[in-house]
Amino acid sequence: MHKSYFITEGERYVPTSISRGYWVDDTVTGAATASLLAACLEQAWGGPDYVATRFSIDMLGLVPARPLKVELRLLKDGRRLKLGEASITGDDGQLLARATCQFALRTQNPENATWQAPGWSAPSPEQMGPHLSFGSWDLLPLPPQYNRIRKEGFHAPRVAPGNAPVLGPLCPVEARQAWFRPNNRAVADMPLTPFLRAAMVADFVSPVANSSEYGIDFINTDFTLYLCREPAGEWIGLEMVSHHARDGIAIGECWLHDVAGPLGSVNLSALAQLRKRTGPVPRDPEPDAAAVAARRSDAALETA
């Protein structure tokens, strides 16, 4: 049985225990937030004739781990192009996250061929040894010789405590390329589609691109995923190709691959977050403790 970041409860989505975030207790992860909005957008306006060619999310505040309502709006309803919007608003009316997705009609390439970037020379997941498992993810790290943007030789001394690392074997800068396989569904009663796999992996570009060798001291405020086609297979390759930071603002980029070749890219921006905070975000008192306890029990059963 698949675990999931959310279960449905009427018109709301209830976060499960595996959705909990890194930065502040009692919030949900960026991957959970992004995959929820992506799932709602795809369910509303996706289909076999369309490719979700651009998914862009603004993360404007940490989303609390409480039942959430997603608002949907169709911005463009054309035959060749559809543009949908999904958003999450806090109890105080403040916008916490907003995503748009552009769905493009599948057609044919022009007869006159265009140059295309070369593919990854890395071995496929089937050619590699046993994978590492981190609960929500399976991981196959790739050695430095498969870098196309050379990163060997970089080393900076540790001069501050910083936040705890989240990359495991990918901490060395020259090791920032790997195959990823998400294991969770966004929502329990929605399938883990190829597009949702890409949306989940896309949020991991932030620690891959923005971590030092000692930890993650940037928090991403957005990301934009571009896809030229639907991902093939369960594994998606991430290859870090760019990172720049100044005045507490960072930008990063990774290229995406799958077993069929080049797939797309992810770009994002981030702000310096020098200390990980603990303690719950403020929340209103629960009006019905028995109902809340039952809901949490149901969530535990769904993710067991």
C-alpha positions as a printed NumPy array, in Angstrom:
array([[  0.   ,   0.   ,   0.   ],
       [  1.333,   3.436,  -0.953],
       [  1.948,   5.953,   1.783],
       [  0.719,   9.463,   1.074],
       [  1.349,  13.045,   2.132],
       [ -2.394,  13.744,   2.459],
       [ -5.713,  11.997,   2.872],
       [ -9.003,  13.548,   1.803],
       [-11.647,  14.578,   4.3  ],
       [-14.586,  16.112,   2.478],
       [-13.258,  19.115,   0.567],
       [-10.071,  19.3  ,   2.63 ],
       [ -6.724,  17.523,   2.513],
       [ -5.402,  16.284,   5.853],
       [ -1.598,  16.025,   6.183],
       [ -0.248,  12.674,   7.36 ],
       [  2.787,  12.209,   9.584],
       [  5.156,  11.738,   6.628],
       [  4.317,  15.216,   5.292],
       [  6.048,  17.017,   8.185],
       [  8.544,  19.717,   7.231],
       [ 12.195,  20.279,   8.034],
       [ 12.264,  23.95 ,   9.01 ],
       [  9.503,  24.382,  11.593],
       [  7.586,  21.827,  13.619],
       [  3.925,  21.298,  12.726],
       [  4.346,  22.365,   9.096],
       [  4.475,  20.33 ,   5.891],
       [  7.366,  19.894,   3.485],
       [  7.777,  21.747,   0.227],
       [  7.53 ,  18.436,  -1.637],
       [  4.184,  17.711,   0.036],
       [  2.833,  21.192,  -0.73 ],
       [  4.001,  21.101,  -4.337],
       [  2.725,  17.595,  -4.991],
       [ -0.701,  18.423,  -3.507],
       [ -1.144,  21.445,  -5.786],
       [  0.254,  19.529,  -8.764],
       [ -2.143,  16.632,  -8.126],
       [ -5.157,  18.942,  -7.924],
       [ -4.146,  20.745, -11.134],
       [ -3.532,  17.538, -13.039],
       [ -6.8  ,  16.002, -11.855],
       [ -8.722,  19.108, -12.915],
       [ -7.196,  19.818, -16.333],
       [ -4.655,  17.156, -17.276],
       [ -5.337,  14.301, -19.652],
       [ -3.726,  11.882, -22.108],
       [ -3.715,  14.483, -24.913],
       [ -1.788,  17.073, -22.871],
       [  1.695,  17.4  , -21.366],
       [  2.185,  19.382, -18.16 ],
       [  5.011,  21.347, -19.719],
       [  5.474,  23.965, -16.982],
       [  4.652,  23.735, -13.282],
       [  5.575,  26.768, -11.192],
       [  4.974,  27.22 ,  -7.476],
       [  5.445,  30.221,  -5.174],
       [  5.975,  29.192,  -1.553],
       [  4.998,  32.341,   0.303],
       [  4.813,  30.911,   3.816],
       [  5.267,  27.658,   5.674],
       [  2.082,  25.627,   5.275],
       [  0.695,  24.415,   8.63 ],
       [  0.076,  20.708,   9.186],
       [ -3.686,  21.01 ,   9.479],
       [ -6.591,  20.263,   7.102],
       [ -6.107,  22.35 ,   3.956],
       [ -8.43 ,  23.542,   1.234],
       [ -7.135,  24.015,  -2.298],
       [ -8.732,  26.692,  -4.464],
       [ -8.669,  26.055,  -8.235],
       [ -9.032,  28.525, -11.087],
       [ -8.811,  28.008, -14.844],
       [ -6.947,  30.979, -16.326],
       [ -6.897,  29.841, -19.959],
       [ -9.025,  27.188, -21.637],
       [ -7.756,  26.774, -25.177],
       [ -7.535,  23.786, -27.467],
       [ -3.718,  23.8  , -27.645],
       [ -2.993,  25.373, -24.276],
       [ -4.623,  25.285, -20.855],
       [ -3.413,  27.24 , -17.815],
       [ -4.649,  26.348, -14.352],
       [ -3.985,  27.847, -10.934],
       [ -4.153,  26.229,  -7.489],
       [ -3.636,  27.965,  -4.155],
       [ -3.606,  27.38 ,  -0.414],
       [ -4.66 ,  30.189,   1.928],
       [ -4.13 ,  30.298,   5.685],
       [ -6.86 ,  30.731,   8.272],
       [ -5.93 ,  34.421,   8.471],
       [ -6.572,  34.904,   4.767],
       [ -2.886,  35.133,   3.837],
       [ -1.808,  33.322,   0.671],
       [  0.65 ,  30.546,   1.62 ],
       [  1.292,  28.796,  -1.701],
       [  0.226,  29.341,  -5.292],
       [  0.971,  27.154,  -8.303],
       [  0.22 ,  27.39 , -11.985],
       [  0.473,  24.61 , -14.534],
       [  0.553,  24.938, -18.287],
       [ -0.898,  21.959, -20.164],
       [  0.171,  21.793, -23.824],
       [ -1.528,  19.684, -26.492],
       [  0.57 ,  16.828, -27.877],
       [  1.16 ,  17.251, -31.62 ],
       [  4.177,  16.578, -33.875],
       [  7.604,  18.165, -34.195],
       [  8.241,  20.238, -37.339],
       [  9.78 ,  18.351, -40.244],
       [ 12.922,  20.51 , -40.158],
       [ 14.984,  19.11 , -37.295],
       [ 16.435,  21.309, -34.56 ],
       [ 19.583,  20.778, -32.501],
       [ 18.947,  19.059, -29.17 ],
       [ 21.189,  18.949, -26.132],
       [ 23.099,  15.681, -25.678],
       [ 21.834,  13.109, -23.21 ],
       [ 23.307,  11.99 , -19.904],
       [ 26.093,   9.425, -20.13 ],
       [ 25.281,   8.099, -16.652],
       [ 24.312,   4.434, -16.244],
       [ 20.611,   3.698, -15.958],
       [ 19.155,   2.624, -12.597],
       [ 18.97 ,  -0.986, -13.857],
       [ 22.743,  -0.939, -14.492],
       [ 23.592,   0.203, -10.969],
       [ 23.824,  -1.629,  -7.668],
       [ 21.305,  -1.711,  -4.82 ],
       [ 19.63 ,   1.605,  -4.094],
       [ 19.621,   3.517,  -0.832],
       [ 16.248,   4.001,   0.83 ],
       [ 15.249,   7.068,   2.857],
       [ 11.572,   6.347,   3.513],
       [  9.927,   8.747,   1.086],
       [ 12.738,   8.325,  -1.464],
       [ 14.951,   5.729,  -3.052],
       [ 18.343,   7.038,  -4.165],
       [ 21.109,   5.918,  -6.521],
       [ 24.074,   8.311,  -6.195],
       [ 26.259,   8.774,  -9.267],
       [ 30.049,   9.253,  -9.054],
       [ 31.738,  12.523, -10.085],
       [ 32.84 ,  11.317, -13.53 ],
       [ 29.258,  11.768, -14.725],
       [ 29.311,  15.507, -14.002],
       [ 28.854,  17.582, -17.122],
       [ 29.481,  20.79 , -15.153],
       [ 32.799,  20.097, -13.471],
       [ 32.709,  20.684,  -9.715],
       [ 35.75 ,  18.769,  -8.478],
       [ 38.249,  20.636,  -6.321],
       [ 35.783,  22.909,  -4.51 ],
       [ 36.142,  22.965,  -0.748],
       [ 35.269,  25.673,   1.769],
       [ 36.17 ,  25.394,   5.458],
       [ 33.372,  25.205,   7.979],
       [ 33.15 ,  28.584,   9.75 ],
       [ 29.668,  28.429,  11.355],
       [ 27.382,  25.749,  12.834],
       [ 24.628,  26.124,  10.237],
       [ 21.639,  23.816,   9.839],
       [ 21.793,  20.043,   9.736],
       [ 22.583,  18.431,   6.364],
       [ 19.843,  16.611,   4.467],
       [ 21.781,  15.258,   1.482],
       [ 23.522,  12.227,   2.983],
       [ 25.9  ,  10.806,   0.34 ],
       [ 25.254,  13.816,  -1.927],
       [ 26.868,  16.319,   0.492],
       [ 30.163,  16.643,  -1.456],
       [ 29.615,  19.173,  -4.243],
       [ 31.078,  16.851,  -6.873],
       [ 28.488,  14.207,  -5.854],
       [ 25.41 ,  16.31 ,  -6.674],
       [ 23.893,  13.992,  -9.275],
       [ 21.728,  10.953,  -8.631],
       [ 18.69 ,   8.945,  -9.624],
       [ 15.638,   9.589,  -7.401],
       [ 12.5  ,   7.484,  -7.015],
       [  9.617,   8.951,  -4.961],
       [  7.68 ,   6.365,  -2.969],
       [  4.74 ,   8.421,  -1.673],
       [  1.518,   9.481,  -3.267],
       [  0.553,  13.113,  -2.992],
       [ -3.004,  12.196,  -1.955],
       [ -4.045,   8.7  ,  -0.869],
       [ -6.844,   8.327,  -3.417],
       [ -4.928,   9.862,  -6.356],
       [ -2.409,   7.816,  -8.396],
       [  1.299,   8.619,  -8.419],
       [  1.482,   9.76 , -12.048],
       [  4.668,  10.466, -14.034],
       [  4.035,  14.214, -13.742],
       [  3.626,  13.982,  -9.953],
       [  6.913,  12.077,  -9.682],
       [  8.631,  14.965, -11.442],
       [  6.902,  17.56 ,  -9.244],
       [  8.014,  15.741,  -6.081],
       [ 11.607,  15.431,  -7.273],
       [ 11.644,  19.098,  -8.338],
       [ 11.451,  20.391,  -4.756],
       [ 14.586,  18.398,  -3.889],
       [ 16.515,  20.659,  -6.254],
       [ 16.696,  23.185,  -3.402],
       [ 18.946,  21.135,  -1.079],
       [ 20.852,  19.684,  -4.045],
       [ 21.656,  23.128,  -5.483],
       [ 21.712,  25.279,  -2.334],
       [ 23.414,  23.168,   0.354],
       [ 26.956,  23.728,   1.507],
       [ 29.07 ,  20.678,   2.245],
       [ 27.938,  20.976,   5.882],
       [ 24.2  ,  21.628,   5.71 ],
       [ 21.308,  23.545,   4.18 ],
       [ 21.206,  27.269,   5.026],
       [ 18.84 ,  28.435,   2.25 ],
       [ 15.09 ,  27.896,   2.073],
       [ 13.545,  27.973,  -1.383],
       [ 10.67 ,  30.357,  -2.043],
       [  9.652,  28.854,  -5.372],
       [ 10.56 ,  26.49 ,  -8.16 ],
       [  9.654,  26.107, -11.813],
       [  9.652,  22.694, -13.461],
       [  9.87 ,  22.486, -17.253],
       [  9.128,  19.224, -19.056],
       [  9.361,  18.553, -22.79 ],
       [  7.464,  15.273, -22.41 ],
       [  5.951,  12.959, -19.826],
       [  8.564,  11.176, -17.67 ],
       [  9.216,   7.515, -18.472],
       [  9.71 ,   4.979, -15.671],
       [  9.872,   5.372, -11.903],
       [ 13.349,   6.934, -11.661],
       [ 14.21 ,  10.575, -12.386],
       [ 17.798,  11.771, -12.589],
       [ 18.85 ,  15.116, -11.08 ],
       [ 22.043,  16.792, -12.218],
       [ 23.109,  20.007, -10.44 ],
       [ 24.35 ,  22.491, -13.033],
       [ 24.176,  25.93 , -11.414],
       [ 24.173,  27.792,  -8.104],
       [ 24.779,  31.478,  -7.359],
       [ 24.303,  33.35 ,  -4.078],
       [ 24.796,  36.916,  -2.875],
       [ 23.203,  39.158,  -0.235],
       [ 21.289,  36.223,   1.237],
       [ 19.584,  35.364,  -2.072],
       [ 20.368,  32.195,  -4.034],
       [ 19.343,  30.754,  -7.368],
       [ 19.898,  27.165,  -8.452],
       [ 19.261,  24.884, -11.394],
       [ 19.204,  21.149, -12.05 ],
       [ 18.689,  19.254, -15.288],
       [ 16.28 ,  16.321, -15.282],
       [ 16.72 ,  12.992, -17.035],
       [ 14.99 ,   9.634, -17.162],
       [ 15.704,   6.292, -18.787],
       [ 14.545,   7.681, -22.153],
       [ 16.947,  10.65 , -22.124],
       [ 16.819,  14.393, -21.368],
       [ 13.546,  15.378, -19.748],
       [ 13.57 ,  18.988, -18.546],
       [ 14.935,  21.357, -15.935],
       [ 14.137,  22.94 , -12.575],
       [ 15.025,  26.513, -11.583],
       [ 14.445,  28.067,  -8.183],
       [ 15.25 ,  30.944,  -5.863],
       [ 15.946,  30.814,  -2.131],
       [ 16.535,  33.004,   0.92 ],
       [ 19.183,  32.565,   3.606],
       [ 17.744,  30.689,   6.596],
       [ 20.553,  30.724,   9.127],
       [ 18.804,  28.893,  11.936],
       [ 16.273,  26.086,  11.791],
       [ 13.395,  26.966,  14.095],
       [ 11.615,  24.572,  16.415],
       [  8.213,  24.708,  18.026],
       [  4.753,  24.701,  16.447],
       [  3.398,  27.518,  14.334],
       [  0.559,  29.436,  16.011],
       [ -2.799,  27.803,  15.495],
       [ -6.365,  28.242,  16.66 ],
       [ -7.68 ,  25.966,  19.44 ],
       [ -9.23 ,  22.756,  18.143],
       [-13.034,  23.022,  18.493],
       [-13.648,  19.282,  18.766],
       [-10.877,  17.231,  20.352],
       [-12.635,  13.909,  19.756],
       [-13.039,  14.611,  16.031],
       [ -9.397,  15.632,  15.777],
       [ -8.258,  12.461,  17.539],
       [-10.365,  10.338,  15.183],
       [ -8.96 ,  12.163,  12.162],
       [ -5.412,  11.571,  13.331],
       [ -6.187,   7.911,  13.928],
       [ -7.537,   7.625,  10.364],
       [ -4.424,   9.342,   9.009],
       [ -2.216,   6.889,  10.884],
       [ -4.131,   3.942,   9.407],
       [ -3.871,   5.359,   5.879],
       [ -0.081,   5.726,   6.156],
       [  0.633,   2.523,   8.068]])
